[in-house]
Amino acid sequence: MAEKISGIHNYCDRWCERCAFTSRCEVYRTLEEKDALDLDKDNEKFWETLSQNFSEMMTMAR
């Protein structure tokens, strides 16, 4: 697997299918691991994941 490019997600336009850097993008790797239930806002798992992401973000911000 190719080496991750740090910060490449800062230039993301969310067109992963057109991007030449998906194999080196941590955001793409994370999204690739998610299933449809993870992205369904009516599913409890979506909200649990969102809560975990915000918690991690707050930890990094501190």
C-alpha positions as CSV (number, residue, x, y, z in Angstrom):
1,M,0.0,0.0,0.0
2,A,1.3,3.5,-0.9
3,E,2.4,5.8,1.9
4,K,-0.2,8.2,3.2
5,I,0.1,11.8,2.2
6,S,-0.3,13.9,5.4
7,G,-3.0,16.6,5.1
8,I,-4.1,15.7,1.5
9,H,-7.7,15.7,2.8
10,N,-7.4,19.5,3.2
11,Y,-7.7,19.8,-0.5
12,C,-10.5,17.3,-0.9
13,D,-13.4,18.1,-3.2
14,R,-15.2,14.8,-2.3
15,W,-14.8,13.4,-5.8
16,C,-12.9,10.3,-4.7
17,E,-13.8,8.4,-7.9
18,R,-11.9,11.0,-9.9
19,C,-9.0,11.4,-7.5
20,A,-5.6,10.0,-8.2
21,F,-4.6,10.0,-4.6
22,T,-7.2,7.8,-3.0
23,S,-4.7,5.1,-2.2
24,R,-2.7,7.6,-0.2
25,C,-5.6,9.4,1.6
26,E,-6.6,8.6,5.1
27,V,-10.1,10.0,4.8
28,Y,-10.7,7.8,1.8
29,R,-9.4,4.7,3.6
30,T,-11.7,5.5,6.6
31,L,-14.8,6.0,4.3
32,E,-14.0,2.8,2.4
33,E,-14.2,0.8,5.7
34,K,-17.7,2.1,6.5
35,D,-20.9,0.3,5.4
36,A,-24.3,1.7,4.5
37,L,-25.5,1.6,8.1
38,D,-22.6,3.8,9.2
39,L,-23.8,6.5,6.8
40,D,-27.6,6.3,7.5
41,K,-28.6,9.1,9.9
42,D,-31.6,7.2,11.0
43,N,-29.4,4.4,12.4
44,E,-28.1,4.6,16.0
45,K,-24.6,3.4,14.8
46,F,-24.3,6.6,12.7
47,W,-24.8,8.7,15.9
48,E,-22.4,6.6,17.9
49,T,-19.7,6.9,15.3
50,L,-20.3,10.7,15.0
51,S,-20.0,11.0,18.8
52,Q,-16.7,9.1,18.7
53,N,-15.4,11.3,15.9
54,F,-16.2,14.5,17.8
55,S,-14.6,13.0,21.0
56,E,-11.4,12.2,19.1
57,M,-11.4,15.7,17.5
58,M,-11.7,17.4,20.9
59,T,-8.9,15.3,22.2
60,M,-6.7,16.3,19.3
61,A,-7.7,20.0,19.6
62,R,-6.7,20.0,23.3
